Amino acid sequence: MRGVLIFNQLNDVLFTKCDKEFADHIRKLAEMQGLLENEDTKDSTPSPNVMMQLFSPIVTSQRVMTSQFGNSYTSMKCQDGTNMVFDEYIGYTFVYIATEEIELMRRTAGVCVSIVRHVCGPDIMVLRTNRQKACLVSSLLDAWCHLRDNEQSVLTEAVEQLSVNSEVASSILKVLHDACDKLRTQFANLHMLILVGAKFLSLYSSKHAHDLCASDILLIILLCWVVNNKRNDRSEEQPHCRNEKTKPTFGAKLANPTSEDITDLFGGSRESSIIEGLSSLSDDGLYSQSLLLGGQHDHTANAVHVFELSDSVHLITIVESTNVATSSGLCDSFRYLNLASSLQLQRDLDELKSAVDNLDTAIKKLLEGIRKNRSNIGNDVDMCQKRLQTKWDFLRRKYGDLLRTRDPEAVLQIEANTSGLAETLRELLRLTCFDRNFLKHGLDVLTTVGRLVRQKLNDFNDFLKVKALKNFTLGSTTSLTINKYLEEFPGLVHFIYIDRTTHRLVAPTLDFTSPETLALTTKKIWDMVEQSRIHLQEGHLSVMWKDTIFNYSYFLWFEDSSGWSPPKCKVYLNHVMKNFPVPGILCGDYYRKLTETCFPKVSPSKVRIHELYCVHLGLATSTCVLEHSRRLAATIWEVIGVPSNLADIF
């Protein structure tokens, strides 16, 4: 049983995603409490109003615990085995109900928040009215659930580099460079990258484009999986078009899904959430979507265009639609407005002053960003930003009155005008970061350039797809370099090495056919990663254990920027890690926070962080495992190859 619900500040349900078992369970509860009318059919899921009545007590309690006591629930366990996990984003409550382990549920809820933040920005209310965005959120969550169970990179939340020789890498990079040159007359700042399946091949960025982070690329990988499934669905439907009257729409699934409609959500023979909603997929194979990319406090609004070069090989063009000041200013404005409202409810006027000052700074940053981009804005944006300025000037004066005199009348004035300011911010967000006209701009040129890239890379396609299936393995016979390298590690069955500074992953492709690995399964590797994360969250940076067949080990270590003098952490981590996000980068950069905690007086840019998972045959001694791990970490890039310019990758 699994279900995701998103509630606004009034406990209204904005988004629902669930499986049939969850829908049946909710309907039974509603019938027991008399919330369903007699005429309601047995195969229909309760309406959002019924869902609100059922969950309002717990959601209200969660909101009170957060706003009044700063001690919100993280999870609840029920006697029947059902678990509930809570998360929050700028005042909106995310609830995930399932019969899974709490840690996996926390990660799923966090990934859902991250996906919503990228697709909707701070305007979560749009999920209630925009079927296309709601469908995309659902589809991306399905993509994450699927790929997390099948790809080492998505499991560990790192980007796996496709291993190709330097000549092929240079040729592909030159193709992207030429393609970028052809687009510069249409677009100022852009990135062009190629993904092969769930693996990263190459990236070229224009000079002044805002850097892509690894979490952005992981999101793009999920998006490509969704688009690829949409194309497959479209090709299957073309030979035998179905009657439009019998074709289910995903909009119904969001508002009031029937049991039949939601059978396959969160599992089943097909991912039904992909069938509808991706209307931006053109006949030429170009899919376009507006997304907010970047970290939690440094956003850029982008038009993301996905073009299929061949099956599972995608060219992605990311075009910045606004400057960083505009997009980050908008997101910060929503965040501090929500914070100010919460502090006002708590009557914490000391902290309220700081929040209001930050809100003022964010709005000034937003307005300055719009002014700098004045040549590209229309009359609607100009009028909207003037309304924003007027409303904020009034609200700022009232906040000043409240802080100075603590007048109850000022509180009423603030509460009466806050919603108007929030609505103006939402309108400005739609007109700038999610401008549909910019998304449609230059589609003909993008399609033409995509065809040129497809033509130039035609000779590489089969090679790349084979490499994606078998990047390299411990038993590889196609690369003498790898064979020679791995001969020096007798007993090593599998490893995953991650440079957590750039979140780049190196790992042999899973191969369970050789004599040494017959007993190794995907479940054993996935369990190793989860077990290592549990120990990491307890403050253990090194751990080793055995089962009846294999020896498992995990190491996390720090280096200075030169790589020669490892800094020493003097912090007792098990006392400070309770408020950390789950290990990974999609729910927040866990490793950056870990670095800042361990070395508070050192700039994070001067500390490198690495992870290594190893599986050895059970006969390997701990001394052998440690020696192998040290040598592997020190020499792995000699085999894979270090790019001459890391900026070409990240």
Buried (B, 14 or more C-beta within 10 A) or exposed (E): BBBBBBBBBEBBBBBBBBBBBBBBBBBEBBEEEEBBEEEBEEEBBBBBEBBBBBBBEBBEEBBEBBBEEEEBBBBBEEEEEBBBBBBBBBBBBBBBBBBBEBBBBBBBBBBBBBBBBBBBBBBBBBBBEBBBBBBBBBBBBBBBBBBBEEBBBBBBBBBBBBBBEEEBBBBBBEBBEBBBEBBEEBBBBBBBBBBBBBBBBBBBBBEEBBEBBBBBBBBBBBBBBBBBBBBEBBEEEEEEEEEEEEEBBBBBBBBBBBBEBBBBBBBEEEBBBBBBBBEBBEEBBBBBBBBBBBBBEBBBBBBBBBBBBBEBBBBBBBBBBBBBBBBBBBBBBBBBBBBBBBBBBBEBEEEBBBBBBBBBBBBBBBBBBBEEBEEBBEEBBEEBBEBBBEBBEBBBEBBEBBBEEEEEEBBEBBEEBBEEBBEBBBBBBBBBBBBEEBBEBBBEBBBBBBBBBBEBBEEBBEEBBEBBEEBBBBBBEEBEBBBEBBEEBEBBBBBBBBBBBBBBBBBBBBBEEEEBBEBBEEEBBBEBBBBBBEBBBEEBBBBBEEEEBBBBBBBBBBBBEEEEEEBEBEBEBEEBBEEBBBBBBBBBBBBBBBBBBBBEEBEBEEBBBBBBBBBBBBEBEEEBBBEBBEEBBEEBBEBBBEBEEEEBBB
